Amino acid sequence: MPEVTVVPKRIGGSLAVFLPAELVRREGIEEGVPVRVAVVNRPRPRVRGLLKGKVRYEPFDRHAEGLWPDE
Amino acid sequence: MSETAVLDSWAWWEILHDTPTGRQLSLRYVEGSGVKVLTVDLALAEVACKLERAGSHAAIAPCLRAIEEAGEVLPITREIAGASAPLLVALRRVDAHTSLADAVMLAAARVRGAVLVSDDPCYRGEDDVRSR
């Protein structure tokens, strides 16, 4: 199934959905011909553990990092 | 979504490492479906800097992408910047080491009506800051 990232913009009560040209060509979508659009909640990507075992763990301490030195 | 949470750099770092605290935070805020997760753009820069210093340049892009996709990235808007200024002065009355970044994080949370998830001692006593 083709996947499209939809950025909804309400214009006068309607919903504009911009489709990539490549998808329009591939699916044979034509102007004036209705298409069915399903909005599916994507599962959130995995963040947890991305660094586990790859980067040595030291707690994040904004002050100890020295990123924002005190005056 | 019933709750909005701004995750500070500390929280993302715990989650990225899957520490016991990070696991709790992730399950509660990121992996649960009832929470809208916000990240101040400054936190992305802080996480990137920590990775660079750790010699893990290659990990920067995937980590920032994952954080970005896990919620909404908040720019420091005029409203947030304006709220940060008096907040920094107020926080420094309690903790002299409070940085501008600390104030920006809490200001961003308050502007968006969110809780701030951070373990920074400068926030002690603030009702809308959690470390769990």
Backbone of each chain as ProteinMPNN parsed JSONL, in Angstrom:
{"seq_chain_A": "MPEVTVVPKRIGGSLAVFLPAELVRREGIEEGVPVRVAVVNRPRPRVRGLLKGKVRYEPFDRHAEGLWPDE", "coords_chain_A": {"N_chain_A": [[0.849, -1.19, 0.0], [0.594, 2.204, -0.876], [2.361, 4.783, 0.844], [1.701, 7.856, 2.304], [2.691, 10.93, 3.571], [0.665, 13.037, 5.211], [-0.094, 16.395, 5.373], [-2.387, 18.103, 6.818], [-4.29, 20.838, 5.727], [-6.592, 23.122, 6.465], [-8.849, 24.522, 4.317], [-11.216, 26.707, 3.797], [-13.081, 24.933, 4.912], [-12.666, 22.587, 3.608], [-10.479, 19.791, 3.017], [-7.231, 19.721, 2.094], [-5.175, 17.504, 0.407], [-1.989, 16.803, -0.355], [-0.402, 15.026, -2.795], [2.423, 13.02, -3.617], [3.948, 13.34, -6.849], [4.973, 11.069, -7.982], [3.549, 9.045, -6.741], [0.984, 9.613, -7.615], [1.222, 9.069, -10.336], [1.916, 6.35, -10.249], [-0.319, 5.167, -9.052], [-2.268, 5.857, -10.75], [-3.929, 8.093, -10.381], [-6.368, 10.49, -11.103], [-7.375, 13.824, -11.946], [-10.383, 14.999, -10.576], [-11.453, 12.521, -10.261], [-12.702, 10.57, -7.733], [-10.856, 9.434, -4.892], [-10.033, 7.035, -2.422], [-9.056, 7.859, 0.791], [-7.203, 6.856, 3.479], [-6.581, 7.524, 6.821], [-4.081, 6.634, 8.852], [-2.894, 5.985, 12.032], [0.439, 6.098, 12.65], [2.617, 3.875, 14.351], [4.578, 5.017, 17.107], [8.021, 5.736, 16.593], [10.834, 3.754, 17.601], [12.691, 4.822, 20.267], [13.779, 4.246, 22.622], [16.623, 2.813, 24.025], [18.309, 3.117, 21.858], [20.958, 3.821, 22.063], [21.996, 1.995, 23.721], [24.572, -0.022, 24.884], [26.155, 0.893, 22.889], [27.097, 3.435, 23.205], [28.928, 4.761, 25.856], [27.381, 5.02, 28.992], [26.732, 7.921, 30.681], [25.219, 9.98, 32.992], [23.101, 12.636, 31.818], [23.928, 15.84, 32.456], [23.232, 19.03, 32.458], [24.759, 21.119, 33.446], [27.209, 20.021, 34.169], [28.057, 19.242, 31.706], [29.053, 21.491, 30.563], [28.042, 22.934, 28.526], [26.676, 25.212, 28.732], [28.192, 27.384, 30.13], [28.45, 28.83, 33.362], [28.246, 32.3, 34.085]], "CA_chain_A": [[0.0, 0.0, 0.0], [1.426, 3.418, -0.879], [2.304, 5.554, 2.079], [1.816, 9.297, 2.066], [2.64, 11.772, 4.764], [-0.354, 14.052, 4.933], [-0.093, 17.606, 6.205], [-3.711, 18.668, 6.539], [-4.463, 22.293, 5.808], [-8.012, 23.398, 6.26], [-9.085, 25.659, 3.432], [-12.652, 26.899, 3.597], [-13.877, 23.787, 5.334], [-12.271, 21.352, 2.933], [-9.179, 19.275, 3.447], [-6.356, 19.524, 0.938], [-4.172, 16.462, 0.604], [-1.027, 16.887, -1.446], [0.168, 13.706, -3.049], [3.631, 13.067, -4.44], [3.687, 13.065, -8.263], [5.324, 9.669, -8.271], [2.428, 8.226, -6.255], [-0.152, 9.878, -8.518], [1.494, 8.31, -11.569], [1.919, 4.91, -9.983], [-1.658, 4.704, -8.706], [-3.204, 6.268, -11.797], [-4.897, 9.048, -9.824], [-6.667, 11.539, -12.081], [-8.121, 14.962, -11.432], [-11.836, 14.864, -10.662], [-11.871, 11.149, -9.956], [-12.534, 10.397, -6.283], [-10.003, 8.352, -4.386], [-10.254, 6.789, -1.004], [-7.877, 8.186, 1.595], [-7.302, 6.353, 4.847], [-5.592, 8.105, 7.739], [-3.695, 5.587, 9.797], [-1.91, 6.418, 13.018], [1.643, 5.284, 12.633], [3.169, 3.673, 15.68], [5.729, 5.874, 17.358], [9.278, 5.017, 16.353], [11.534, 3.33, 18.807], [13.792, 5.68, 20.704], [14.367, 3.616, 23.806], [17.707, 1.849, 23.852], [19.08, 3.313, 20.626], [22.388, 3.955, 22.372], [22.385, 0.984, 24.712], [25.66, -0.894, 24.456], [26.935, 1.516, 21.811], [27.739, 4.633, 23.753], [29.052, 4.625, 27.305], [26.371, 5.817, 29.679], [26.998, 8.87, 31.765], [23.988, 10.774, 33.058], [23.143, 13.964, 31.219], [23.85, 16.929, 33.433], [23.438, 20.228, 31.641], [25.791, 21.979, 34.023], [28.479, 19.312, 34.088], [28.456, 19.16, 30.304], [29.766, 22.706, 30.191], [27.471, 23.496, 27.303], [26.194, 26.548, 29.06], [28.985, 27.746, 31.311], [27.955, 29.944, 34.17], [29.072, 33.496, 33.898]], "C_chain_A": [[0.889, 1.246, 0.0], [1.274, 4.205, 0.405], [2.552, 7.023, 1.783], [1.796, 9.998, 3.41], [1.717, 12.949, 4.462], [-0.203, 15.212, 5.922], [-1.421, 18.309, 5.945], [-3.725, 20.175, 6.693], [-5.919, 22.575, 5.5], [-8.164, 24.658, 5.418], [-10.586, 25.742, 3.207], [-13.477, 25.672, 3.916], [-13.536, 22.499, 4.608], [-10.883, 20.937, 3.413], [-8.342, 19.026, 2.199], [-5.3, 18.481, 1.266], [-3.234, 16.492, -0.598], [-0.32, 15.547, -1.602], [1.441, 13.849, -3.885], [3.306, 12.659, -5.888], [3.939, 11.599, -8.598], [4.184, 8.729, -7.861], [1.22, 8.382, -7.182], [0.005, 9.076, -9.805], [1.316, 6.826, -11.327], [0.515, 4.384, -9.747], [-2.706, 5.119, -9.741], [-4.293, 7.208, -11.299], [-5.103, 10.184, -10.821], [-7.52, 12.622, -11.446], [-9.617, 14.714, -11.606], [-12.349, 13.47, -10.354], [-11.651, 10.914, -8.466], [-11.608, 9.231, -5.934], [-10.288, 8.187, -2.903], [-8.95, 7.073, -0.247], [-8.1, 7.663, 3.009], [-6.208, 7.003, 5.683], [-5.302, 7.07, 8.812], [-2.648, 6.147, 10.751], [-0.696, 5.512, 12.951], [2.123, 5.056, 14.055], [4.395, 4.563, 15.878], [7.021, 5.094, 17.153], [9.975, 4.69, 17.668], [12.693, 4.286, 19.098], [14.56, 4.967, 21.806], [15.459, 2.621, 23.428], [18.527, 2.03, 22.589], [20.587, 3.351, 20.886], [22.899, 2.85, 23.287], [23.477, 0.073, 24.144], [26.527, -0.29, 23.362], [27.718, 2.729, 22.312], [27.765, 4.489, 25.267], [28.081, 5.575, 28.0], [26.988, 6.681, 30.768], [25.783, 9.765, 31.814], [24.166, 12.139, 32.396], [22.945, 14.998, 32.313], [24.221, 18.208, 32.686], [24.612, 21.071, 32.143], [27.163, 21.321, 33.933], [28.982, 19.227, 32.651], [29.273, 20.38, 29.884], [29.256, 23.317, 28.906], [27.056, 24.942, 27.509], [26.945, 27.036, 30.297], [28.379, 28.926, 32.07], [28.867, 31.145, 33.97], [29.975, 33.683, 35.108]], "O_chain_A": [[1.831, 1.335, 0.787], [0.188, 4.281, 0.979], [3.506, 7.377, 1.091], [0.978, 9.688, 4.277], [1.978, 13.747, 3.562], [-0.188, 15.02, 7.138], [-1.56, 19.031, 4.958], [-3.227, 20.715, 7.681], [-6.406, 22.296, 4.404], [-7.663, 25.724, 5.775], [-11.153, 24.917, 2.491], [-14.475, 25.404, 3.247], [-14.054, 21.436, 4.949], [-10.214, 21.677, 4.135], [-8.707, 18.213, 1.35], [-4.617, 18.573, 2.286], [-3.652, 16.232, -1.726], [0.274, 15.018, -0.662], [1.516, 14.709, -4.762], [2.5, 11.759, -6.124], [3.22, 10.984, -9.385], [3.895, 7.748, -8.546], [0.528, 7.412, -7.49], [-0.952, 8.48, -10.3], [0.653, 6.131, -12.096], [0.182, 3.283, -10.187], [-3.881, 4.774, -9.622], [-5.44, 7.131, -11.74], [-4.141, 10.768, -11.32], [-8.29, 12.362, -10.522], [-10.059, 14.271, -12.666], [-13.554, 13.268, -10.204], [-10.527, 11.046, -7.983], [-11.595, 8.196, -6.599], [-10.735, 9.118, -2.234], [-7.884, 6.579, -0.614], [-9.092, 8.005, 3.651], [-5.044, 7.025, 5.285], [-6.184, 6.686, 9.581], [-1.642, 6.713, 10.323], [-0.795, 4.305, 13.17], [2.042, 5.963, 14.883], [5.148, 4.825, 14.94], [7.1, 3.917, 17.506], [9.709, 5.3, 18.704], [13.558, 4.511, 18.253], [15.782, 5.06, 21.918], [15.247, 1.714, 22.623], [19.362, 1.182, 22.274], [21.385, 2.96, 20.034], [24.091, 2.781, 23.588], [23.325, -0.518, 23.075], [27.521, -0.889, 22.953], [28.843, 2.992, 21.887], [26.76, 4.14, 25.887], [27.971, 6.752, 27.656], [27.681, 6.189, 31.658], [25.351, 10.267, 30.777], [25.252, 12.717, 32.418], [21.924, 15.018, 33.001], [25.38, 18.427, 32.334], [25.356, 21.656, 31.356], [28.16, 21.987, 33.653], [30.186, 19.149, 32.41], [30.085, 20.305, 28.962], [29.942, 24.116, 28.269], [27.082, 25.765, 26.594], [26.379, 27.09, 31.389], [27.87, 29.879, 31.48], [30.067, 31.022, 33.725], [30.754, 34.634, 35.155]]}, "seq_chain_B": "MSETAVLDSWAWWEILHDTPTGRQLSLRYVEGSGVKVLTVDLALAEVACKLERAGSHAAIAPCLRAIEEAGEVLPITREIAGASAPLLVALRRVDAHTSLADAVMLAAARVRGAVLVSDDPCYRGEDDVRSR", "coords_chain_B": {"N_chain_B": [[-5.627, 12.898, 23.321], [-4.527, 13.243, 26.6], [-2.592, 14.419, 28.101], [0.226, 16.582, 28.05], [3.667, 16.625, 27.528], [6.856, 17.995, 28.004], [9.91, 16.802, 27.161], [12.998, 16.909, 28.619], [16.539, 17.227, 27.838], [17.924, 15.508, 29.519], [15.992, 13.538, 30.059], [15.579, 12.388, 27.53], [18.108, 11.356, 27.132], [18.294, 9.37, 29.093], [16.295, 7.688, 28.133], [17.274, 6.993, 25.603], [19.396, 5.44, 26.372], [18.143, 3.434, 27.617], [17.982, 3.12, 30.407], [16.985, 2.082, 33.747], [15.377, 4.2, 34.708], [14.977, 5.544, 32.315], [13.502, 3.671, 30.92], [11.121, 3.629, 32.359], [10.303, 6.277, 31.902], [10.007, 6.262, 29.136], [7.988, 4.35, 28.731], [5.901, 5.592, 30.013], [5.631, 8.162, 28.851], [6.482, 8.233, 26.103], [5.996, 5.785, 24.732], [3.454, 5.267, 25.481], [0.073, 5.934, 24.483], [-1.391, 8.086, 25.221], [-0.158, 10.507, 25.615], [1.052, 13.611, 24.59], [4.067, 14.313, 23.182], [6.602, 16.669, 23.539], [9.523, 18.334, 22.365], [12.01, 20.617, 23.007], [13.806, 22.492, 20.626], [16.384, 23.134, 21.355], [17.118, 21.07, 23.054], [17.638, 19.02, 21.303], [20.018, 19.889, 20.196], [21.634, 19.78, 22.436], [21.696, 17.041, 23.046], [22.95, 16.142, 20.741], [25.457, 17.367, 21.023], [26.438, 16.069, 23.283], [26.698, 13.495, 22.34], [28.6, 13.881, 20.34], [30.796, 14.632, 21.848], [31.212, 12.282, 23.133], [32.359, 10.868, 21.211], [30.727, 9.752, 19.337], [29.745, 10.431, 16.742], [28.396, 9.336, 14.553], [26.054, 8.442, 15.619], [24.453, 10.572, 16.015], [22.625, 11.56, 14.012], [20.645, 9.39, 13.657], [19.632, 9.312, 16.287], [18.609, 11.908, 16.755], [16.706, 12.001, 14.771], [14.962, 9.993, 15.605], [14.036, 11.054, 18.019], [12.799, 13.332, 17.082], [10.765, 12.241, 15.53], [9.269, 11.049, 17.435], [7.605, 12.81, 18.583], [6.705, 16.226, 18.85], [8.733, 18.844, 17.714], [9.694, 21.721, 19.349], [10.206, 25.013, 18.471], [12.115, 27.814, 19.741], [10.04, 30.073, 20.377], [8.826, 33.493, 20.096], [7.098, 33.857, 22.202], [7.903, 31.879, 24.007], [10.553, 32.654, 24.437], [10.132, 35.114, 25.624], [8.891, 34.333, 27.966], [10.928, 32.973, 29.159], [12.783, 34.748, 30.196], [11.939, 36.198, 32.68], [11.606, 33.893, 34.115], [14.13, 32.745, 34.33], [15.38, 34.53, 36.053], [13.801, 34.149, 38.312], [14.208, 31.407, 38.867], [16.906, 31.408, 39.428], [16.986, 32.597, 41.846], [16.494, 30.578, 43.533], [18.267, 28.552, 42.787], [21.452, 29.185, 42.087], [22.867, 28.239, 39.957], [21.294, 27.903, 37.813], [20.715, 27.719, 34.36], [20.314, 29.529, 31.244], [19.276, 27.76, 29.4], [17.916, 25.973, 31.059], [15.84, 27.591, 31.941], [14.548, 28.105, 29.531], [13.558, 25.582, 28.826], [11.624, 25.071, 30.828], [9.986, 27.263, 30.454], [9.028, 26.781, 27.895], [7.499, 24.501, 28.358], [5.527, 25.542, 30.049], [4.323, 27.487, 28.468], [3.091, 25.865, 26.62], [1.328, 24.532, 28.193], [2.191, 22.203, 29.404], [3.706, 19.446, 31.248], [7.032, 19.436, 32.526], [9.576, 17.162, 31.964], [12.186, 16.401, 33.781], [15.279, 16.055, 35.557], [16.721, 17.948, 36.682], [18.27, 19.719, 39.295], [17.664, 22.399, 39.591], [15.011, 22.79, 39.253], [13.686, 22.075, 41.483], [10.91, 22.016, 43.628], [9.188, 23.103, 41.85], [5.959, 22.723, 40.708], [5.131, 21.706, 38.275], [7.054, 20.087, 37.201], [8.546, 17.008, 36.588], [10.351, 14.041, 37.478], [9.886, 11.481, 36.977]], "CA_chain_B": [[-4.48, 12.909, 24.212], [-4.94, 13.951, 27.793], [-1.469, 15.059, 28.779], [1.319, 17.038, 27.191], [4.911, 16.614, 28.304], [8.114, 18.401, 27.369], [11.009, 15.971, 27.667], [14.278, 17.611, 28.632], [17.656, 16.424, 27.304], [18.203, 14.434, 30.491], [15.003, 12.468, 29.885], [15.876, 11.675, 26.271], [19.363, 10.61, 27.297], [17.937, 8.163, 29.844], [15.502, 6.819, 27.24], [18.169, 6.48, 24.548], [20.248, 4.41, 26.971], [17.269, 2.424, 28.221], [18.27, 2.911, 31.83], [15.705, 1.807, 34.436], [14.572, 5.429, 34.685], [14.6, 5.804, 30.927], [12.437, 2.731, 30.548], [9.886, 4.164, 32.977], [9.9, 7.498, 31.198], [9.563, 5.917, 27.785], [6.693, 3.667, 28.792], [4.876, 6.531, 30.461], [5.429, 9.343, 28.008], [6.753, 8.078, 24.67], [5.369, 4.6, 24.153], [2.022, 5.322, 25.758], [-0.609, 6.66, 23.41], [-2.191, 9.191, 25.741], [0.658, 11.672, 25.937], [1.662, 14.347, 23.48], [5.457, 14.55, 23.565], [7.224, 17.842, 22.933], [10.96, 18.484, 22.615], [12.511, 21.931, 22.594], [14.898, 22.3, 19.657], [17.64, 23.235, 22.097], [17.443, 19.751, 23.608], [18.25, 18.233, 20.229], [21.415, 20.331, 20.088], [22.368, 19.296, 23.609], [21.922, 15.596, 22.87], [23.955, 16.009, 19.677], [26.765, 17.752, 21.581], [26.912, 15.024, 24.195], [27.128, 12.368, 21.513], [29.853, 14.263, 19.667], [31.855, 14.577, 22.852], [31.451, 10.87, 23.459], [32.985, 10.252, 20.037], [29.706, 8.971, 18.63], [29.163, 11.322, 15.731], [27.48, 8.597, 13.67], [24.769, 8.185, 16.29], [23.688, 11.815, 16.159], [21.479, 11.65, 13.084], [19.526, 8.497, 14.008], [19.02, 9.665, 17.581], [17.797, 13.118, 16.599], [15.541, 11.644, 13.946], [14.024, 9.22, 16.429], [13.408, 11.985, 18.97], [11.928, 14.203, 16.288], [9.587, 11.5, 15.076], [8.502, 10.571, 18.591], [6.69, 13.857, 19.047], [6.768, 17.497, 18.131], [9.871, 19.676, 18.1], [9.26, 23.095, 19.613], [11.21, 26.068, 18.338], [12.023, 28.855, 20.785], [9.22, 31.139, 19.801], [8.847, 34.771, 20.812], [6.365, 33.657, 23.455], [8.76, 31.093, 24.909], [11.701, 33.498, 24.785], [9.662, 36.132, 26.563], [8.596, 33.696, 29.256], [12.177, 32.453, 29.723], [13.559, 35.796, 30.866], [11.62, 36.313, 34.113], [11.742, 32.581, 34.742], [15.547, 32.558, 34.682], [15.637, 35.341, 37.255], [13.116, 33.507, 39.445], [14.866, 30.132, 39.177], [18.232, 31.683, 40.007], [16.838, 32.959, 43.262], [16.487, 29.308, 44.256], [19.488, 27.831, 42.437], [22.287, 30.158, 41.366], [23.478, 27.619, 38.785], [20.305, 27.762, 36.743], [21.18, 28.281, 33.09], [19.264, 30.006, 30.342], [18.638, 26.576, 28.809], [16.956, 25.469, 32.05], [14.665, 28.47, 31.921], [13.855, 27.925, 28.24], [12.822, 24.308, 28.86], [10.431, 25.207, 31.659], [9.11, 28.253, 29.809], [8.369, 26.108, 26.766], [6.463, 23.629, 28.913], [4.424, 26.342, 30.588], [3.616, 28.127, 27.35], [2.264, 24.848, 25.976], [0.466, 23.866, 29.18], [2.713, 20.841, 29.549], [4.632, 19.2, 32.346], [8.411, 19.273, 32.079], [10.186, 15.96, 32.521], [13.602, 16.71, 33.969], [15.79, 15.741, 36.889], [17.654, 19.018, 37.03], [17.955, 20.232, 40.642], [17.208, 23.804, 39.589], [13.539, 22.83, 39.184], [13.075, 21.562, 42.726], [9.859, 22.87, 44.17], [8.253, 23.49, 40.787], [4.897, 21.708, 40.686], [4.887, 21.152, 36.946], [8.253, 19.385, 36.744], [8.591, 15.636, 37.114], [11.515, 13.275, 37.056], [9.408, 10.096, 36.753]], "C_chain_B": [[-4.8, 13.773, 25.423], [-3.807, 14.725, 28.45], [-0.412, 15.477, 27.762], [2.575, 17.137, 28.051], [6.072, 17.091, 27.445], [9.216, 17.554, 27.98], [12.327, 16.737, 27.51], [15.376, 16.667, 28.109], [17.982, 15.256, 28.225], [17.278, 13.239, 30.26], [15.28, 11.672, 28.605], [17.133, 10.826, 26.408], [19.106, 9.311, 28.056], [17.196, 7.166, 28.946], [16.395, 6.198, 26.168], [19.053, 5.356, 25.082], [19.44, 3.291, 27.608], [17.694, 2.087, 29.64], [16.943, 2.564, 32.517], [14.795, 3.038, 34.459], [14.076, 5.724, 33.268], [13.472, 4.912, 30.456], [11.094, 3.22, 31.098], [9.373, 5.374, 32.212], [9.342, 7.17, 29.816], [8.182, 5.279, 27.792], [5.58, 4.65, 29.144], [4.58, 7.624, 29.431], [5.529, 9.056, 26.501], [5.971, 6.912, 24.063], [3.878, 4.521, 24.47], [1.342, 6.183, 24.713], [-1.332, 7.906, 23.903], [-1.416, 10.466, 26.016], [1.196, 12.313, 24.663], [3.063, 14.752, 23.932], [6.018, 15.746, 22.791], [8.704, 17.876, 23.295], [11.388, 19.863, 22.135], [13.725, 21.712, 21.678], [16.28, 22.332, 20.316], [18.08, 21.88, 22.657], [18.081, 18.859, 22.544], [19.735, 18.59, 20.099], [22.239, 19.807, 21.263], [22.676, 17.809, 23.495], [23.002, 15.368, 21.817], [25.345, 16.321, 20.214], [27.319, 16.668, 22.486], [27.411, 13.81, 23.403], [28.465, 12.673, 20.829], [31.019, 14.157, 20.638], [32.205, 13.151, 23.233], [32.09, 10.144, 22.278], [32.013, 9.448, 19.206], [28.989, 9.828, 17.59], [28.114, 10.597, 14.884], [26.107, 8.383, 14.303], [23.883, 9.424, 16.34], [22.442, 11.811, 15.279], [20.344, 10.69, 13.448], [18.845, 8.847, 15.321], [18.121, 10.889, 17.435], [16.547, 12.829, 15.773], [14.491, 10.919, 14.784], [13.301, 10.127, 17.43], [12.385, 12.85, 18.238], [10.629, 13.496, 15.916], [8.723, 11.014, 16.231], [7.51, 11.609, 19.094], [6.801, 15.086, 18.187], [7.972, 18.285, 18.634], [9.406, 21.123, 18.194], [10.385, 24.073, 19.348], [11.067, 27.067, 19.484], [11.304, 30.048, 20.164], [9.372, 32.423, 20.611], [8.182, 34.623, 22.18], [7.232, 32.913, 24.484], [9.957, 31.926, 25.366], [11.298, 34.537, 25.83], [9.382, 35.564, 27.939], [9.879, 33.223, 29.945], [12.88, 33.485, 30.598], [13.2, 35.945, 32.35], [11.787, 34.989, 34.854], [13.191, 32.331, 35.169], [15.88, 33.318, 35.963], [15.027, 34.653, 38.477], [13.817, 32.21, 39.842], [16.222, 30.36, 39.839], [18.149, 32.132, 41.461], [16.896, 31.704, 44.122], [17.794, 28.55, 44.026], [20.33, 28.749, 41.543], [22.892, 29.586, 40.089], [22.494, 27.435, 37.634], [20.808, 28.448, 35.475], [20.003, 28.791, 32.272], [18.524, 28.819, 29.726], [17.606, 25.98, 29.766], [15.667, 26.289, 32.003], [13.86, 28.275, 30.638], [13.01, 26.651, 28.27], [11.516, 24.463, 29.657], [9.447, 26.217, 31.049], [8.339, 27.604, 28.667], [7.232, 25.224, 27.272], [5.259, 24.45, 29.372], [3.627, 27.022, 29.485], [2.675, 27.131, 26.679], [1.351, 24.105, 26.952], [0.88, 22.438, 29.45], [3.471, 20.686, 30.865], [6.027, 19.093, 31.742], [8.972, 18.034, 32.746], [11.691, 16.191, 32.576], [14.008, 16.379, 35.396], [16.721, 16.84, 37.38], [17.28, 19.613, 38.388], [17.438, 21.666, 40.651], [15.679, 23.9, 39.574], [12.874, 22.372, 40.486], [12.063, 22.552, 43.271], [8.862, 23.326, 43.115], [7.22, 22.369, 40.61], [4.731, 21.018, 39.333], [6.137, 20.505, 36.343], [8.302, 18.019, 37.404], [9.884, 14.966, 36.668], [11.145, 11.804, 36.854], [8.181, 10.139, 35.873]], "O_chain_B": [[-5.286, 14.896, 25.287], [-4.057, 15.604, 29.275], [-0.194, 14.806, 26.753], [2.543, 17.667, 29.161], [6.247, 16.65, 26.309], [9.429, 17.59, 29.192], [12.703, 17.148, 26.413], [15.158, 15.464, 27.961], [18.278, 14.153, 27.765], [17.714, 12.088, 30.264], [15.223, 10.442, 28.601], [17.213, 9.722, 25.871], [19.646, 8.265, 27.695], [17.442, 5.961, 28.998], [16.277, 5.01, 25.867], [19.416, 4.437, 24.347], [20.006, 2.307, 28.085], [17.756, 0.919, 30.025], [15.881, 2.739, 31.918], [13.587, 2.926, 34.254], [12.923, 6.098, 33.056], [12.6, 5.333, 29.696], [10.079, 3.224, 30.402], [8.184, 5.489, 31.915], [8.334, 7.733, 29.389], [7.32, 5.612, 26.978], [4.463, 4.55, 28.637], [3.423, 7.96, 29.179], [4.74, 9.584, 25.718], [5.361, 7.05, 23.003], [3.132, 3.798, 23.81], [1.968, 7.064, 24.123], [-1.831, 8.695, 23.101], [-1.96, 11.41, 26.589], [1.725, 11.636, 23.781], [3.227, 15.445, 24.937], [5.92, 15.821, 21.566], [9.09, 17.491, 24.399], [11.151, 20.227, 20.983], [14.56, 20.846, 21.937], [17.21, 21.648, 19.887], [19.273, 21.586, 22.722], [18.954, 18.046, 22.846], [20.587, 17.72, 19.918], [23.402, 19.438, 21.099], [23.782, 17.37, 23.81], [23.866, 14.506, 21.98], [26.306, 15.62, 19.896], [28.516, 16.379, 22.466], [28.413, 13.188, 23.756], [29.345, 11.815, 20.756], [32.089, 13.656, 20.294], [33.339, 12.849, 23.604], [32.333, 8.939, 22.344], [32.417, 8.562, 18.453], [27.761, 9.92, 17.585], [27.078, 11.166, 14.54], [25.118, 8.169, 13.602], [22.7, 9.334, 16.669], [21.333, 12.037, 15.763], [19.194, 11.117, 13.542], [17.63, 8.698, 15.458], [16.997, 10.9, 17.937], [15.469, 13.354, 16.051], [13.295, 11.193, 14.684], [12.1, 9.98, 17.656], [11.269, 13.066, 18.711], [9.545, 14.075, 15.979], [7.577, 10.614, 16.029], [6.668, 11.309, 19.941], [6.967, 15.01, 16.969], [8.201, 18.379, 19.839], [8.815, 21.673, 17.265], [11.443, 23.958, 19.967], [10.015, 27.149, 20.118], [11.909, 30.903, 19.516], [9.977, 32.425, 21.683], [8.639, 35.184, 23.176], [7.28, 33.273, 25.66], [10.326, 31.903, 26.54], [12.027, 34.797, 26.786], [9.605, 36.225, 28.954], [9.916, 33.088, 31.168], [13.494, 33.144, 31.609], [14.082, 35.827, 33.2], [12.068, 34.96, 36.052], [13.444, 31.775, 36.237], [16.575, 32.806, 36.842], [15.647, 34.581, 39.538], [14.0, 31.945, 41.031], [16.632, 29.591, 40.708], [19.126, 32.054, 42.206], [17.293, 31.752, 45.286], [18.359, 27.976, 44.957], [19.966, 29.044, 40.405], [23.373, 30.332, 39.236], [22.843, 26.869, 36.598], [21.261, 29.592, 35.504], [18.844, 28.512, 32.581], [17.307, 28.858, 29.549], [16.544, 25.533, 29.334], [14.561, 25.748, 32.023], [12.63, 28.28, 30.666], [11.875, 26.645, 27.792], [10.449, 24.04, 29.213], [8.232, 26.038, 31.124], [7.145, 27.847, 28.493], [6.146, 25.198, 26.693], [4.113, 24.086, 29.111], [2.402, 27.119, 29.562], [1.593, 27.501, 26.224], [0.676, 23.15, 26.567], [0.043, 21.569, 29.695], [3.829, 21.672, 31.51], [6.181, 18.705, 30.584], [8.856, 17.872, 33.961], [12.376, 16.178, 31.553], [13.193, 16.416, 36.317], [17.423, 16.674, 38.378], [16.125, 19.971, 38.617], [16.833, 22.095, 41.632], [15.117, 24.961, 39.848], [11.649, 22.295, 40.573], [12.32, 23.753, 43.362], [7.81, 23.872, 43.445], [7.579, 21.212, 40.39], [4.251, 19.887, 39.258], [6.26, 20.391, 35.124], [8.123, 17.889, 38.615], [10.436, 15.287, 35.616], [12.017, 10.978, 36.586], [7.612, 9.095, 35.556]]}, "name": "protein", "num_of_chains": 2, "seq": "MPEVTVVPKRIGGSLAVFLPAELVRREGIEEGVPVRVAVVNRPRPRVRGLLKGKVRYEPFDRHAEGLWPDEMSETAVLDSWAWWEILHDTPTGRQLSLRYVEGSGVKVLTVDLALAEVACKLERAGSHAAIAPCLRAIEEAGEVLPITREIAGASAPLLVALRRVDAHTSLADAVMLAAARVRGAVLVSDDPCYRGEDDVRSR"}
